[in-house]
Amino acid sequence: MNYEFSDAIMLCLKRNKRLGVKPSSQSDIADHFGLSKPYVNQLINGHVTDSVNTRQRLVEIKKYVGME
């Protein structure tokens, strides 16, 4: 199966919610990194310009939600 990045993040968040661990929402991600909720949503859905900073944030988010 081939998932989009946003789908994979959502699956991890749903898994975390089922297990009762953080992060279980995009709000938890925003609070952890000190970012705005709309910006986190845009990052996850790929609506932010591709840059070194964007890629670094996505790597940090992936680690935080448990993708890697």
N, C-alpha and C positions, 0 to 999 in steps of 0.2 A: 504494500500500500504506500502511496505517496501522499503525504499531507503537506499542506501549506504551513508556513511558520506560525501564522495566527491560529490555525486549527490545533497545532501541536501544543501551543501555549495554553489554549483553552482546555484541552484534554488534561494537561498537567494541573491546571487550577481546579478543575472538577475533581480530579483524583485527590488532590490535597484537601479539598472541602469534605469529601467523603471520609477521608482519614482523620479529619479534624486538626490538620496542621496548617501553618501559615507558609507561604501566601496562598490564599484561597480565592483571591479576587484581584482585579487590576488595581483597586484602591489600596490593597496591601502592598503591591509593588510600588505604587506612587509614594506611599508613606515611607517605605523602606529607603528609597533612593532620594527622597526629597524633591520629587517631580510632581507636576500637575497631573491630575487624572486624565484630562483630554490629551496631553502630550504622550502619556503612556499608551493610551488607546491608539494614537496615530503611529507611534513606534511599532507596536505589535502588528498593526494592520498594514504597515509599509507605506504610510502616507507622509513620510519624512524624507527629506533629501538624503541620499546616500553620501555619507562622509565617514571619516575615521572615527569621529565621536559617536555617530549613530551606530556603527558596527560594534564599537566597544560597549555601548549601553546594551545592545541586544545580547552580546555575549554574557554580560553581567546578569541580565534578566533571565537568560536561559539557565545559568548556574543557580540563581536564586529559586526558580520554580522547580528545579530538579530535572531538567532535560538532559543534563550531562553529568 
